[in-house]
Amino acid sequence: EVPEAFGVLKGLKPQAVTQLRSILEGVVQRGTASRLNKWSGKIAGKTGTTNDSRDAWFVGFNSSIAIVVWTGYDDSKVYPNLGEGAYGGTVALPIFEEIMDYYYEVNPEELEKGFDDPEQTPGVVGQLVNLSSGKVVQDYKGNKCGSSSSGEQVYFSKDVVDSNRKLRCN
């Protein structure tokens, strides 16, 4: 089922929503938004920076709200960029974090909410993938692929896995 927030987007496949959310959770768990890892499983999002750091942003959401923080200058003739070291993760993300700290202080019950397990979405399967190599370590059927045992759970459409040899162990 498509989350209520996505109800306005007709024809959106629940599997695509689940995969996208999982990818954006990865940004928090091990990517450019890892400073939010204290809320792992509850927050997802994406940092962004334009060329020459003219603009930086963070888009984040939990199961109840979505917030966009944009930083930049409207007049690039006066202020050509945000300065050295200004990126979405260094400028916009801390603002988002401060907003969420307050949000959870005012709404502590929201800390009990997390995202649904991606594999509860019909047609979505999890596979252990070595993120450095991109190779499957263990497929959704439990088959080990090669000798490596370390990897992260990555979610795929079952139909895609079943039709793509590179995503299977056999």
Salt bridges, closest charged atoms under 4 A:
GLU25 OE1 - ARG21 NE 3.13
GLU97 OE1 - ARG35 NH2 2.68
GLU97 OE2 - LYS38 NZ 2.89
ASP101 OD1 - LYS38 NZ 3.37
GLU110 OE2 - LYS113 NZ 3.01
GLU152 OE1 - ARG30 NH1 3.76
ASP162 OD2 - LYS158 NZ 2.68
